[in-house]
Amino acid sequence: MGVHDFRAIPPQLAPLSGAELPLVHSFDLANGIRVVAFDGATQPVNMVSLVREGGNADIVSPAILPMMLATIGEGTGSRTGAEIAGSFDSNGSWLRTGAYGHHSVVTLLSLNSCVENVLPVFVDMLENASFPERELEAKKTQIAQQIGVQMQKVSVLADAAMRKQLCGVSHPLALLNTPQQVMQLNRNDMVKLFSRVRQPRLSYLFLGGALTPKVMDAVCASAERLTPSGAEPVKRNVMPFAPSAPNVEKIIVKDALQSAVCIGIPAISRNHPDYSALHLVVTALGGYFGSRLMMNLREDKGYTYGVNASLLGVHEGAWVKIAFECSHDYVESAIEQVRIELERLVTDPPAGEELERLRRFALISHLEALDSPLEIVSYYRNMVLSDIPENYFSVKQRVILSISPNDISHIAATYLRPENLRIAAAGQ
């Protein structure tokens, strides 16, 4: 390669610039469902996502809502589970579900050309799911086995212990779904909960994609056929966190090949003016490959293959989570290095090239919400699911573009104090 070869000169980085979150079209259907729609896809596809009130934190058993969603497509009064699945598959459609703290989600992705074929099946499933005994028992066994396997993982055990320290031992968000709870569920449990969440006036319908008039008319007409069950709605249960005193909990796992460490710090809620800045500082700590913890624990010390730090916000509040796996022999040393990096954010905050790298990563990740109409409407859906303020997108972007080393130092000193760590380590 010659001295003047263009490959010897790295391209210049473009200046950082943000973007605005596009506005969506919102309106109410006759039955009370709130519709949030964003049109703009170049390909003839669409997403229909129904969000209903009532989530894991609102129900006594953490097992029942995920099981209800897992079996919602196993049959109705007029269709078998095989017929429902066959209709979606043959029309190139995809169904997915999700259980959140205070909501459940059922989403259908389909081709515009097939939307009129699959919507009647989708609505029938949402309105008339029958939870047949044989299919329910088979699904219970399958999910119980999956949970049993998960509960043997040191990472799952450490995370569960850390959640109890942060949320409170009996807090709904700290309860672990067990195989025994799954196997104890019965069809009557499913039917009762299904009836309670069937409340159009407590529901949202998020639509994204190439929303032609034909698609919009078909979706809205179908959604208006959803009726209230008459049962008492699920009441939202937003229980404040009750963190334990800072401590270290060790969970002994026989024959574990390595240990998992979960470190938590109680944090401010999404509505706090410092939340966006804290999110960025946590990213600097361990939220990307060039982060402080990754450079220390992986690249320098070789303690772990990977480490992650994240700020998790829900309706009840928020917490910082730092997680990694390592050799049993390195657990205490790795935890000490976490403390050192928290202190170094205060005394030696990111500046210069490191700060520029952080800004670019954070801005790219932030703007991924605008990648497609489906991503945009999903962002608006997450505002409901995670209690995200309306101005959060613009505030976070402004923080990314303007934060200074002094700002980072102040935020770290205020909210990331080493003495506030709640630590859970699972292994030998």
PyMOL commands that set and color helices and strands:
alter all, ss='L'
color gray80, all
select helices_A, chain A and resi 6-8+56-58+64-70+81-90+112-128+133-150+154-167+172-174+179-184+187-197+200-202+213-223+275-286+292-300+328-347+352-370+373-385+392-402+405-415+418-420
alter helices_A, ss='H'
color red, helices_A
select strands_A, chain A and resi 25-28+34-39+45-53+94-99+103-111+203-209+248-252+259-267+307-314+317-326+422-427
alter strands_A, ss='S'
color yellow, strands_A
deselect
rebuild
show_as cartoon
